[in-house]
Amino acid sequence: MVLETGDGAQLRAHVRRLQEAGWDASLIRIDTLCGRLEYPSQYRLSRFVTGPASGSGEEHADG
């Protein structure tokens, strides 16, 4: 996970900085954790990582 926030503007600014730093936009994952009155919605920003190619025999670390 790169960032977790309840502030949509902070999320958008962080995504913009990542793209400016060269991150591939297709690998940026944003999950919205819907809240209720007691727990406001949260946004979780992470980098999508695919699993290893089948038969490669290599372990793949999320990063």
C-alpha positions in Angstrom: 0.0 0.0 0.0 1.3 3.4 -0.9 -1.3 5.7 0.8 -4.5 5.5 2.8 -6.5 8.7 3.3 -10.1 10.0 3.7 -9.2 13.1 1.7 -10.0 12.8 -2.1 -7.9 15.9 -2.9 -4.9 14.3 -1.2 -5.4 11.1 -3.1 -5.6 12.9 -6.5 -2.5 14.9 -5.7 -0.6 11.8 -4.7 -1.6 10.0 -7.9 -0.5 13.0 -10.0 2.9 13.0 -8.3 3.3 9.3 -8.9 2.5 9.8 -12.6 4.9 12.7 -12.8 7.6 10.4 -11.3 7.1 7.9 -14.1 4.6 5.4 -12.6 2.5 3.6 -15.2 -1.1 4.8 -14.6 -2.4 1.3 -15.6 -0.6 -0.1 -12.5 -2.1 2.3 -10.0 -4.9 0.7 -8.0 -7.4 2.7 -5.9 -9.8 1.0 -3.6 -12.7 2.9 -2.0 -13.6 1.6 1.5 -17.1 2.9 1.9 -17.9 4.2 5.3 -21.0 5.2 7.2 -21.6 7.9 9.7 -19.2 6.5 12.3 -16.5 5.6 9.8 -16.0 8.0 6.9 -15.0 6.6 3.5 -11.3 5.9 3.0 -9.3 5.6 -0.2 -6.5 3.1 -0.4 -3.8 3.6 -3.1 -1.5 0.8 -4.1 0.5 -0.6 -7.0 -1.0 -3.5 -8.9 1.4 -6.4 -9.1 0.7 -9.4 -11.2 1.7 -12.9 -10.2 4.7 -14.7 -11.6 4.5 -16.2 -15.0 3.4 -19.9 -14.8 6.3 -22.2 -14.7 8.9 -19.5 -13.9 9.5 -21.0 -10.4 10.3 -17.6 -9.0 8.6 -16.1 -6.0 7.0 -12.7 -6.5 7.1 -10.1 -3.7 4.5 -7.3 -3.6 6.2 -4.0 -3.9 
